[in-house]
């Protein structure tokens, strides 16, 4: 008998994390996006990580569990973001762009738009845990990763 594997429908898959849930989004953010803090008129806010290959912490937008929303329901600008800061070894279900062909074990960096990509010249933030071929797929695809 074959076992059907279903998507996890949660961003945090395992490992130690710190939860931050008192900062608002300054733009639409989908759970699984790599995010960063920034200052908007002196007020801290979250946005999609904006520097391709840039150095950042492993901060990821989690689904809005307190509102019983799933991983596909985006945060609107002004929503409180449930963010997790992944410790090394923690795993998450994140996003890669269309055109990405990632193999398990490959190092990943920020693509500069909240998504991940194969390391080009920046700092490796994650390791891919599974093969993910989105070379002809939708605009984004989920990938299981481990924080470095």
Beta strands, then each sheet from edge to edge (+ up, - down):
strand 1: 12-14
strand 2: 17-25
strand 3: 35-40
strand 4: 43-48
strand 5: 59-61
strand 6: 80-86
strand 7: 91-97
strand 8: 101-102
strand 9: 107-110
strand 10: 116-118
strand 11: 126-128
strand 12: 132-133
strand 13: 140-147
sheet 1: 1+ 7- 13+ 11- 9+ 10-
sheet 2: 3+ 4- 2- 6+ 5-
sheet 3: 8+ 12-
end
